[in-house]
Amino acid sequence: MITAIVLIQCETDSIPEVASALAALPGVSEVYSTAGNVDLIAVVRVREFHQIADVIADRISKTAGVVDTETHIAFRAYSQHDLEETFAIGFEDAD
């Protein structure tokens, strides 16, 4: 699975509508409204590298209210959930 994090600038008065429209797009797994330099952050997950262009360039960038995007491709995922499962191997619940 290929994961891309897309930082999105929106027209200020349309952030909730843009977020809802983006969340409905195939390939977009999550959309967050944020404080800071960007209005929204979308997480895109696709199986094939060429699908990134389909989702981001052909759909996200062309969504009404989107002004600009910046895309970051994830190389590896690190999460507390993954670490806990890794270190729990061999330590099943002793009920």
BAMI-175681 format. One record per residue: x, y, z negated of N, C-alpha, C, CB in turn; residue number from 1; residue in three letters. Coordinates in Angstrom, 1 decimal, always signed. Glycine has a CB too. Example, Ala and Ser with C-alpha at 12.3 -4.5 7.8 and 13.67 -1.06 7.14 Angstrom:
2
rec n.px +13.2; n.py -5.7; n.pz -7.8; ca.px +12.3; ca.py -4.5; ca.pz -7.8; c.px +13.2; c.py -3.3; c.pz -7.8; cb.px +11.3; cb.py -4.5; cb.pz -9.0; marvex 1; lumdren ALA
rec n.px +12.8; n.py -2.2; n.pz -7.1; ca.px +13.7; ca.py -1.1; ca.pz -7.1; c.px +12.9; c.py +0.0; c.pz -7.9; cb.px +14.1; cb.py -0.6; cb.pz -5.7; marvex 2; lumdren SER
//
This chain:
95
rec n.px +0.9; n.py -1.2; n.pz +0.0; ca.px +0.0; ca.py +0.0; ca.pz +0.0; c.px +0.9; c.py +1.2; c.pz +0.0; cb.px -1.0; cb.py +0.0; cb.pz -1.2; marvex 1; lumdren MET
rec n.px +0.6; n.py +2.2; n.pz +0.9; ca.px +1.3; ca.py +3.4; ca.pz +1.0; c.px +0.5; c.py +4.5; c.pz +0.2; cb.px +1.6; cb.py +3.8; cb.pz +2.4; marvex 2; lumdren ILE
rec n.px +1.2; n.py +5.2; n.pz -0.6; ca.px +0.5; ca.py +6.3; ca.pz -1.4; c.px +1.1; c.py +7.6; c.pz -1.0; cb.px +0.6; cb.py +6.1; cb.pz -2.9; marvex 3; lumdren THR
rec n.px +0.2; n.py +8.6; n.pz -0.7; ca.px +0.6; ca.py +10.0; ca.pz -0.5; c.px -0.1; c.py +10.9; c.pz -1.5; cb.px +0.3; cb.py +10.4; cb.pz +1.0; marvex 4; lumdren ALA
rec n.px +0.6; n.py +11.9; n.pz -1.9; ca.px +0.0; ca.py +12.9; ca.pz -2.8; c.px -0.1; c.py +14.2; c.pz -2.0; cb.px +0.8; cb.py +13.1; cb.pz -4.2; marvex 5; lumdren ILE
rec n.px -1.3; n.py +14.7; n.pz -1.8; ca.px -1.5; ca.py +15.8; ca.pz -1.0; c.px -1.9; c.py +17.0; c.pz -1.8; cb.px -2.6; cb.py +15.5; cb.pz +0.1; marvex 6; lumdren VAL
rec n.px -1.1; n.py +18.1; n.pz -1.8; ca.px -1.4; ca.py +19.3; ca.pz -2.5; c.px -2.2; c.py +20.2; c.pz -1.5; cb.px -0.1; cb.py +20.1; cb.pz -3.0; marvex 7; lumdren LEU
rec n.px -3.3; n.py +20.7; n.pz -2.0; ca.px -4.3; ca.py +21.4; ca.pz -1.1; c.px -4.6; c.py +22.8; c.pz -1.6; cb.px -5.5; cb.py +20.5; cb.pz -0.9; marvex 8; lumdren ILE
rec n.px -4.5; n.py +23.8; n.pz -0.7; ca.px -5.0; ca.py +25.1; ca.pz -0.9; c.px -6.3; c.py +25.2; c.pz -0.2; cb.px -3.9; cb.py +26.2; cb.pz -0.3; marvex 9; lumdren GLN
rec n.px -7.3; n.py +25.8; n.pz -1.0; ca.px -8.6; ca.py +25.9; ca.pz -0.4; c.px -9.1; c.py +27.4; c.pz -0.4; cb.px -9.6; cb.py +25.1; cb.pz -1.2; marvex 10; lumdren CYS
rec n.px -10.1; n.py +27.7; n.pz +0.3; ca.px -10.8; ca.py +28.9; ca.pz +0.1; c.px -11.4; c.py +28.9; c.pz -1.3; cb.px -12.0; cb.py +29.2; cb.pz +1.2; marvex 11; lumdren GLU
rec n.px -11.1; n.py +29.9; n.pz -2.1; ca.px -11.4; ca.py +29.9; ca.pz -3.5; c.px -12.9; c.py +29.7; c.pz -3.8; cb.px -11.0; cb.py +31.3; cb.pz -4.1; marvex 12; lumdren THR
rec n.px -13.8; n.py +30.2; n.pz -3.0; ca.px -15.2; ca.py +30.0; ca.pz -3.4; c.px -15.8; c.py +28.6; c.pz -2.9; cb.px -16.0; cb.py +31.1; cb.pz -2.7; marvex 13; lumdren ASP
rec n.px -14.9; n.py +27.8; n.pz -2.4; ca.px -15.4; ca.py +26.5; ca.pz -1.9; c.px -14.7; c.py +25.3; c.pz -2.5; cb.px -15.3; cb.py +26.4; cb.pz -0.4; marvex 14; lumdren SER
rec n.px -14.0; n.py +25.5; n.pz -3.6; ca.px -13.2; ca.py +24.4; ca.pz -4.2; c.px -14.1; c.py +23.1; c.pz -4.5; cb.px -12.5; cb.py +24.9; cb.pz -5.4; marvex 15; lumdren ILE
rec n.px -15.2; n.py +23.3; n.pz -5.2; ca.px -16.0; ca.py +22.1; ca.pz -5.6; c.px -16.5; c.py +21.4; c.pz -4.3; cb.px -17.2; cb.py +22.5; cb.pz -6.4; marvex 16; lumdren PRO
rec n.px -17.0; n.py +22.1; n.pz -3.3; ca.px -17.5; ca.py +21.5; ca.pz -2.1; c.px -16.4; c.py +20.8; c.pz -1.3; cb.px -18.2; cb.py +22.6; cb.pz -1.2; marvex 17; lumdren GLU
rec n.px -15.2; n.py +21.4; n.pz -1.3; ca.px -14.1; ca.py +20.8; ca.pz -0.6; c.px -13.7; c.py +19.5; c.pz -1.3; cb.px -12.9; cb.py +21.7; cb.pz -0.5; marvex 18; lumdren VAL
rec n.px -13.6; n.py +19.6; n.pz -2.6; ca.px -13.2; ca.py +18.4; ca.pz -3.4; c.px -14.2; c.py +17.2; c.pz -3.2; cb.px -13.2; cb.py +18.7; cb.pz -4.9; marvex 19; lumdren ALA
rec n.px -15.5; n.py +17.5; n.pz -3.1; ca.px -16.5; ca.py +16.5; ca.pz -2.9; c.px -16.4; c.py +15.9; c.pz -1.5; cb.px -17.9; cb.py +17.0; cb.pz -3.1; marvex 20; lumdren SER
rec n.px -16.1; n.py +16.8; n.pz -0.5; ca.px -16.0; ca.py +16.3; ca.pz +0.9; c.px -14.7; c.py +15.4; c.pz +1.0; cb.px -15.9; cb.py +17.5; cb.pz +1.8; marvex 21; lumdren ALA
rec n.px -13.7; n.py +15.8; n.pz +0.4; ca.px -12.4; ca.py +15.1; ca.pz +0.5; c.px -12.5; c.py +13.7; c.pz -0.2; cb.px -11.3; cb.py +15.8; cb.pz -0.1; marvex 22; lumdren LEU
rec n.px -13.2; n.py +13.7; n.pz -1.4; ca.px -13.4; ca.py +12.4; ca.pz -2.1; c.px -14.2; c.py +11.4; c.pz -1.3; cb.px -14.1; cb.py +12.7; cb.pz -3.4; marvex 23; lumdren ALA
rec n.px -15.0; n.py +11.8; n.pz -0.4; ca.px -15.8; ca.py +10.9; ca.pz +0.4; c.px -15.1; c.py +10.4; c.pz +1.6; cb.px -17.0; cb.py +11.7; cb.pz +0.9; marvex 24; lumdren ALA
rec n.px -13.9; n.py +10.9; n.pz +1.9; ca.px -13.1; ca.py +10.5; ca.pz +3.1; c.px -12.5; c.py +9.1; c.pz +2.9; cb.px -12.0; cb.py +11.5; cb.pz +3.5; marvex 25; lumdren LEU
rec n.px -12.6; n.py +8.2; n.pz +3.9; ca.px -11.9; ca.py +6.9; ca.pz +3.8; c.px -10.4; c.py +7.1; c.pz +3.6; cb.px -12.2; cb.py +6.0; cb.pz +5.1; marvex 26; lumdren PRO
rec n.px -9.8; n.py +6.4; n.pz +2.7; ca.px -8.4; ca.py +6.5; ca.pz +2.5; c.px -8.0; c.py +7.5; c.pz +1.3; cb.px -7.7; cb.py +7.0; cb.pz +3.7; marvex 27; lumdren GLY
rec n.px -9.0; n.py +8.3; n.pz +0.9; ca.px -8.8; ca.py +9.2; ca.pz -0.2; c.px -9.3; c.py +8.5; c.pz -1.5; cb.px -9.5; cb.py +10.6; cb.pz +0.0; marvex 28; lumdren VAL
rec n.px -8.4; n.py +8.2; n.pz -2.4; ca.px -8.9; ca.py +7.4; ca.pz -3.6; c.px -9.3; c.py +8.4; c.pz -4.7; cb.px -7.8; cb.py +6.5; cb.pz -4.0; marvex 29; lumdren SER
rec n.px -8.6; n.py +9.5; n.pz -4.8; ca.px -8.9; ca.py +10.4; ca.pz -5.9; c.px -8.7; c.py +11.9; c.pz -5.5; cb.px -8.1; cb.py +10.1; cb.pz -7.2; marvex 30; lumdren GLU
rec n.px -9.4; n.py +12.8; n.pz -6.1; ca.px -9.2; ca.py +14.2; ca.pz -5.8; c.px -9.3; c.py +14.9; c.pz -7.2; cb.px -10.3; cb.py +14.8; cb.pz -4.8; marvex 31; lumdren VAL
rec n.px -8.3; n.py +15.7; n.pz -7.5; ca.px -8.3; ca.py +16.5; ca.pz -8.8; c.px -8.3; c.py +17.9; c.pz -8.5; cb.px -7.1; cb.py +16.1; cb.pz -9.6; marvex 32; lumdren TYR
rec n.px -9.1; n.py +18.7; n.pz -9.2; ca.px -9.0; ca.py +20.2; ca.pz -9.2; c.px -7.9; c.py +20.5; c.pz -10.3; cb.px -10.4; cb.py +20.9; cb.pz -9.5; marvex 33; lumdren SER
rec n.px -7.1; n.py +21.5; n.pz -9.9; ca.px -5.9; ca.py +21.7; ca.pz -10.8; c.px -5.8; c.py +23.2; c.pz -11.1; cb.px -4.7; cb.py +21.2; cb.pz -10.2; marvex 34; lumdren THR
rec n.px -5.0; n.py +23.5; n.pz -12.1; ca.px -4.5; ca.py +24.8; ca.pz -12.4; c.px -3.1; c.py +24.9; c.pz -11.8; cb.px -4.6; cb.py +25.2; cb.pz -13.9; marvex 35; lumdren ALA
rec n.px -2.7; n.py +26.1; n.pz -11.5; ca.px -1.3; ca.py +26.2; ca.pz -11.0; c.px -1.3; c.py +26.7; c.pz -9.5; cb.px -0.6; cb.py +24.9; cb.pz -11.0; marvex 36; lumdren GLY
rec n.px -0.3; n.py +26.3; n.pz -8.8; ca.px -0.1; ca.py +26.8; ca.pz -7.4; c.px -1.0; c.py +26.2; c.pz -6.4; cb.px +1.3; cb.py +26.5; cb.pz -7.0; marvex 37; lumdren ASN
rec n.px -1.7; n.py +25.1; n.pz -6.7; ca.px -2.6; ca.py +24.5; ca.pz -5.7; c.px -4.0; c.py +24.3; c.pz -6.3; cb.px -2.0; cb.py +23.1; cb.pz -5.3; marvex 38; lumdren VAL
rec n.px -4.9; n.py +24.3; n.pz -5.5; ca.px -6.3; ca.py +24.2; ca.pz -5.9; c.px -6.8; c.py +22.7; c.pz -6.2; cb.px -7.3; cb.py +24.8; cb.pz -4.9; marvex 39; lumdren ASP
rec n.px -6.3; n.py +21.8; n.pz -5.3; ca.px -6.7; ca.py +20.4; ca.pz -5.4; c.px -5.5; c.py +19.5; c.pz -5.1; cb.px -7.8; cb.py +20.1; cb.pz -4.4; marvex 40; lumdren LEU
rec n.px -5.5; n.py +18.4; n.pz -5.7; ca.px -4.6; ca.py +17.3; ca.pz -5.4; c.px -5.3; c.py +16.1; c.pz -5.0; cb.px -3.6; cb.py +17.0; cb.pz -6.6; marvex 41; lumdren ILE
rec n.px -5.0; n.py +15.5; n.pz -3.8; ca.px -5.7; ca.py +14.3; ca.pz -3.4; c.px -4.7; c.py +13.2; c.pz -3.4; cb.px -6.3; cb.py +14.5; cb.pz -2.0; marvex 42; lumdren ALA
rec n.px -5.1; n.py +12.0; n.pz -3.8; ca.px -4.3; ca.py +10.8; ca.pz -3.7; c.px -4.8; c.py +10.0; c.pz -2.5; cb.px -4.3; cb.py +10.0; cb.pz -5.1; marvex 43; lumdren VAL
rec n.px -3.9; n.py +9.7; n.pz -1.6; ca.px -4.3; ca.py +9.0; ca.pz -0.4; c.px -3.6; c.py +7.6; c.pz -0.5; cb.px -3.9; cb.py +9.7; cb.pz +0.9; marvex 44; lumdren VAL
rec n.px -4.4; n.py +6.5; n.pz -0.3; ca.px -3.8; ca.py +5.2; ca.pz -0.3; c.px -4.2; c.py +4.5; c.pz +1.0; cb.px -4.3; cb.py +4.4; cb.pz -1.5; marvex 45; lumdren ARG
rec n.px -3.3; n.py +4.1; n.pz +1.8; ca.px -3.5; ca.py +3.4; ca.pz +3.1; c.px -2.6; c.py +2.2; c.pz +3.2; cb.px -3.3; cb.py +4.4; cb.pz +4.3; marvex 46; lumdren VAL
rec n.px -2.9; n.py +1.3; n.pz +4.1; ca.px -2.1; ca.py +0.1; ca.pz +4.3; c.px -1.0; c.py +0.3; c.pz +5.2; cb.px -3.0; cb.py -1.1; cb.pz +4.7; marvex 47; lumdren ARG
rec n.px -1.2; n.py +1.1; n.pz +6.2; ca.px -0.2; ca.py +1.3; ca.pz +7.3; c.px +0.3; c.py +2.7; c.pz +7.4; cb.px -0.8; cb.py +0.8; cb.pz +8.7; marvex 48; lumdren GLU
rec n.px +1.5; n.py +2.9; n.pz +7.6; ca.px +2.1; ca.py +4.2; ca.pz +7.7; c.px +1.4; c.py +5.2; c.pz +8.6; cb.px +3.6; cb.py +4.2; cb.pz +8.1; marvex 49; lumdren PHE
rec n.px +1.0; n.py +4.7; n.pz +9.8; ca.px +0.3; ca.py +5.5; ca.pz +10.8; c.px -1.0; c.py +6.0; c.pz +10.3; cb.px +0.2; cb.py +4.8; cb.pz +12.1; marvex 50; lumdren HIS
rec n.px -1.6; n.py +5.4; n.pz +9.3; ca.px -2.9; ca.py +5.8; ca.pz +8.8; c.px -2.8; c.py +7.1; c.pz +8.0; cb.px -3.5; cb.py +4.7; cb.pz +7.9; marvex 51; lumdren GLN
rec n.px -1.6; n.py +7.4; n.pz +7.6; ca.px -1.4; ca.py +8.7; ca.pz +6.8; c.px -1.8; c.py +9.9; c.pz +7.7; cb.px +0.0; cb.py +8.8; cb.pz +6.3; marvex 52; lumdren ILE
rec n.px -1.4; n.py +9.8; n.pz +9.0; ca.px -1.7; ca.py +10.9; ca.pz +9.9; c.px -3.3; c.py +11.0; c.pz +10.1; cb.px -1.0; cb.py +10.7; cb.pz +11.2; marvex 53; lumdren ALA
rec n.px -3.9; n.py +9.8; n.pz +10.2; ca.px -5.3; ca.py +9.8; ca.pz +10.4; c.px -6.1; c.py +10.5; c.pz +9.3; cb.px -5.8; cb.py +8.3; cb.pz +10.6; marvex 54; lumdren ASP
rec n.px -5.7; n.py +10.1; n.pz +8.1; ca.px -6.4; ca.py +10.6; ca.pz +6.9; c.px -6.0; c.py +12.1; c.pz +6.6; cb.px -6.0; cb.py +9.8; cb.pz +5.7; marvex 55; lumdren VAL
rec n.px -4.7; n.py +12.4; n.pz +6.7; ca.px -4.3; ca.py +13.8; ca.pz +6.3; c.px -4.4; c.py +14.8; c.pz +7.4; cb.px -2.9; cb.py +13.8; cb.pz +5.8; marvex 56; lumdren ILE
rec n.px -3.8; n.py +14.5; n.pz +8.5; ca.px -3.8; ca.py +15.5; ca.pz +9.7; c.px -5.2; c.py +15.5; c.pz +10.4; cb.px -2.7; cb.py +15.1; cb.pz +10.7; marvex 57; lumdren ALA
rec n.px -5.8; n.py +14.4; n.pz +10.5; ca.px -7.1; ca.py +14.4; ca.pz +11.3; c.px -8.3; c.py +14.6; c.pz +10.4; cb.px -7.2; cb.py +13.1; cb.pz +12.0; marvex 58; lumdren ASP
rec n.px -8.2; n.py +14.4; n.pz +9.1; ca.px -9.4; ca.py +14.5; ca.pz +8.3; c.px -9.3; c.py +15.6; c.pz +7.2; cb.px -9.8; cb.py +13.2; cb.pz +7.7; marvex 59; lumdren ARG
rec n.px -8.3; n.py +15.4; n.pz +6.3; ca.px -8.1; ca.py +16.4; ca.pz +5.2; c.px -7.9; c.py +17.8; c.pz +5.7; cb.px -7.0; cb.py +15.9; cb.pz +4.3; marvex 60; lumdren ILE
rec n.px -6.9; n.py +17.9; n.pz +6.6; ca.px -6.6; ca.py +19.3; ca.pz +7.1; c.px -7.7; c.py +19.9; c.pz +7.9; cb.px -5.3; cb.py +19.2; cb.pz +8.0; marvex 61; lumdren SER
rec n.px -8.6; n.py +19.1; n.pz +8.5; ca.px -9.7; ca.py +19.7; ca.pz +9.3; c.px -11.0; c.py +19.8; c.pz +8.5; cb.px -9.9; cb.py +18.8; cb.pz +10.5; marvex 62; lumdren LYS
rec n.px -10.9; n.py +19.6; n.pz +7.2; ca.px -12.1; ca.py +19.7; ca.pz +6.3; c.px -12.4; c.py +21.2; c.pz +6.1; cb.px -12.0; cb.py +19.0; cb.pz +5.0; marvex 63; lumdren THR
rec n.px -13.6; n.py +21.6; n.pz +6.3; ca.px -14.0; ca.py +23.0; ca.pz +6.1; c.px -13.6; c.py +23.5; c.pz +4.7; cb.px -15.5; cb.py +23.2; cb.pz +6.3; marvex 64; lumdren ALA
rec n.px -12.9; n.py +24.6; n.pz +4.6; ca.px -12.5; ca.py +25.2; ca.pz +3.4; c.px -11.1; c.py +24.9; c.pz +3.0; cb.px -13.4; cb.py +24.7; cb.pz +2.3; marvex 65; lumdren GLY
rec n.px -10.4; n.py +23.9; n.pz +3.7; ca.px -9.0; ca.py +23.6; ca.pz +3.5; c.px -8.2; c.py +24.7; c.pz +4.2; cb.px -8.6; cb.py +22.2; cb.pz +3.9; marvex 66; lumdren VAL
rec n.px -7.3; n.py +25.3; n.pz +3.5; ca.px -6.4; ca.py +26.4; ca.pz +4.1; c.px -5.0; c.py +25.8; c.pz +4.5; cb.px -6.3; cb.py +27.6; cb.pz +3.2; marvex 67; lumdren VAL
rec n.px -4.5; n.py +25.0; n.pz +3.6; ca.px -3.1; ca.py +24.5; ca.pz +3.8; c.px -2.9; c.py +23.2; c.pz +3.0; cb.px -2.1; cb.py +25.6; cb.pz +3.3; marvex 68; lumdren ASP
rec n.px -2.0; n.py +22.4; n.pz +3.5; ca.px -1.7; ca.py +21.1; ca.pz +2.7; c.px -0.2; c.py +20.9; c.pz +2.7; cb.px -2.4; cb.py +19.9; cb.pz +3.4; marvex 69; lumdren THR
rec n.px +0.2; n.py +20.2; n.pz +1.7; ca.px +1.6; ca.py +19.8; ca.pz +1.6; c.px +1.6; c.py +18.3; c.pz +1.1; cb.px +2.5; cb.py +20.7; cb.pz +0.6; marvex 70; lumdren GLU
rec n.px +2.2; n.py +17.5; n.pz +1.8; ca.px +2.1; ca.py +16.0; ca.pz +1.6; c.px +3.4; c.py +15.5; c.pz +1.0; cb.px +1.7; cb.py +15.3; cb.pz +2.8; marvex 71; lumdren THR
rec n.px +3.3; n.py +14.6; n.pz +0.0; ca.px +4.5; ca.py +13.9; ca.pz -0.6; c.px +4.2; c.py +12.4; c.pz -0.5; cb.px +4.7; cb.py +14.4; cb.pz -2.1; marvex 72; lumdren HIS
rec n.px +5.1; n.py +11.7; n.pz +0.0; ca.px +5.0; ca.py +10.2; ca.pz +0.1; c.px +5.6; c.py +9.6; c.pz -1.2; cb.px +5.6; cb.py +9.7; cb.pz +1.4; marvex 73; lumdren ILE
rec n.px +4.9; n.py +8.7; n.pz -1.8; ca.px +5.4; ca.py +8.0; ca.pz -3.0; c.px +6.3; c.py +6.8; c.pz -2.6; cb.px +4.3; cb.py +7.6; cb.pz -4.0; marvex 74; lumdren ALA
rec n.px +7.5; n.py +6.7; n.pz -3.2; ca.px +8.3; ca.py +5.6; ca.pz -3.0; c.px +8.0; c.py +4.4; c.pz -3.9; cb.px +9.8; cb.py +6.0; cb.pz -3.1; marvex 75; lumdren PHE
rec n.px +7.9; n.py +4.8; n.pz -5.2; ca.px +7.5; ca.py +3.8; ca.pz -6.2; c.px +6.5; c.py +4.4; c.pz -7.2; cb.px +8.8; cb.py +3.3; cb.pz -7.0; marvex 76; lumdren ARG
rec n.px +5.8; n.py +3.5; n.pz -7.8; ca.px +4.8; ca.py +3.9; ca.pz -8.8; c.px +5.3; c.py +3.5; c.pz -10.2; cb.px +3.4; cb.py +3.4; cb.pz -8.5; marvex 77; lumdren ALA
rec n.px +5.3; n.py +4.4; n.pz -11.2; ca.px +5.6; ca.py +4.1; ca.pz -12.5; c.px +4.4; c.py +4.5; c.pz -13.4; cb.px +6.9; cb.py +4.8; cb.pz -13.0; marvex 78; lumdren TYR
rec n.px +3.9; n.py +3.6; n.pz -14.2; ca.px +2.8; ca.py +4.0; ca.pz -15.1; c.px +2.9; c.py +3.3; c.pz -16.4; cb.px +1.4; cb.py +3.8; cb.pz -14.5; marvex 79; lumdren SER
rec n.px +2.4; n.py +3.9; n.pz -17.5; ca.px +2.4; ca.py +3.2; ca.pz -18.8; c.px +1.7; c.py +1.9; c.pz -18.7; cb.px +1.8; cb.py +4.1; cb.pz -19.8; marvex 80; lumdren GLN
rec n.px +0.6; n.py +1.8; n.pz -18.0; ca.px -0.2; ca.py +0.6; ca.pz -17.8; c.px +0.7; c.py -0.5; c.pz -17.2; cb.px -1.4; cb.py +0.8; cb.pz -16.9; marvex 81; lumdren HIS
rec n.px +1.5; n.py -0.2; n.pz -16.2; ca.px +2.3; ca.py -1.2; ca.pz -15.5; c.px +3.4; c.py -1.6; c.pz -16.5; cb.px +3.0; cb.py -0.6; cb.pz -14.3; marvex 82; lumdren ASP
rec n.px +4.0; n.py -0.7; n.pz -17.3; ca.px +5.1; ca.py -1.0; ca.pz -18.2; c.px +4.6; c.py -1.9; c.pz -19.3; cb.px +5.7; cb.py +0.2; cb.pz -18.8; marvex 83; lumdren LEU
rec n.px +3.4; n.py -1.7; n.pz -19.8; ca.px +2.8; ca.py -2.5; ca.pz -20.9; c.px +2.6; c.py -3.9; c.pz -20.4; cb.px +1.5; cb.py -1.9; cb.pz -21.4; marvex 84; lumdren GLU
rec n.px +2.1; n.py -4.1; n.pz -19.2; ca.px +1.9; ca.py -5.4; ca.pz -18.7; c.px +3.2; c.py -6.2; c.pz -18.4; cb.px +1.1; cb.py -5.4; cb.pz -17.3; marvex 85; lumdren GLU
rec n.px +4.2; n.py -5.5; n.pz -18.0; ca.px +5.5; ca.py -6.1; ca.pz -17.7; c.px +6.1; c.py -6.6; c.pz -19.0; cb.px +6.5; cb.py -5.1; cb.pz -17.1; marvex 86; lumdren THR
rec n.px +6.1; n.py -5.8; n.pz -20.1; ca.px +6.7; ca.py -6.2; ca.pz -21.4; c.px +5.9; c.py -7.1; c.pz -22.2; cb.px +7.0; cb.py -5.0; cb.pz -22.2; marvex 87; lumdren PHE
rec n.px +4.6; n.py -7.4; n.pz -21.7; ca.px +3.7; ca.py -8.3; ca.pz -22.4; c.px +3.8; c.py -9.7; c.pz -21.8; cb.px +2.3; cb.py -7.8; cb.pz -22.4; marvex 88; lumdren ALA
rec n.px +4.6; n.py -9.9; n.pz -20.8; ca.px +4.7; ca.py -11.2; ca.pz -20.2; c.px +5.2; c.py -12.2; c.pz -21.2; cb.px +5.6; cb.py -11.2; cb.pz -18.9; marvex 89; lumdren ILE
rec n.px +4.5; n.py -13.3; n.pz -21.4; ca.px +4.8; ca.py -14.3; ca.pz -22.3; c.px +4.3; c.py -14.1; c.pz -23.7; cb.px +6.3; cb.py -14.4; cb.pz -22.4; marvex 90; lumdren GLY
rec n.px +3.6; n.py -13.0; n.pz -24.0; ca.px +3.1; ca.py -12.6; ca.pz -25.3; c.px +1.6; c.py -12.6; c.pz -25.2; cb.px +3.7; cb.py -11.3; cb.pz -25.8; marvex 91; lumdren PHE
rec n.px +1.0; n.py -13.7; n.pz -24.9; ca.px -0.5; ca.py -13.7; ca.pz -24.8; c.px -1.1; c.py -13.5; c.pz -26.2; cb.px -1.0; cb.py -15.1; cb.pz -24.2; marvex 92; lumdren GLU
rec n.px -2.3; n.py -13.1; n.pz -26.2; ca.px -3.0; ca.py -12.8; ca.pz -27.5; c.px -3.1; c.py -14.1; c.pz -28.3; cb.px -4.4; cb.py -12.3; cb.pz -27.3; marvex 93; lumdren ASP
rec n.px -2.7; n.py -14.1; n.pz -29.5; ca.px -2.7; ca.py -15.2; ca.pz -30.4; c.px -4.0; c.py -15.2; c.pz -31.2; cb.px -1.5; cb.py -15.3; cb.pz -31.3; marvex 94; lumdren ALA
rec n.px -5.1; n.py -15.5; n.pz -30.6; ca.px -6.4; ca.py -15.5; ca.pz -31.3; c.px -6.8; c.py -16.9; c.pz -31.7; cb.px -7.5; cb.py -14.9; cb.pz -30.5; marvex 95; lumdren ASP
//
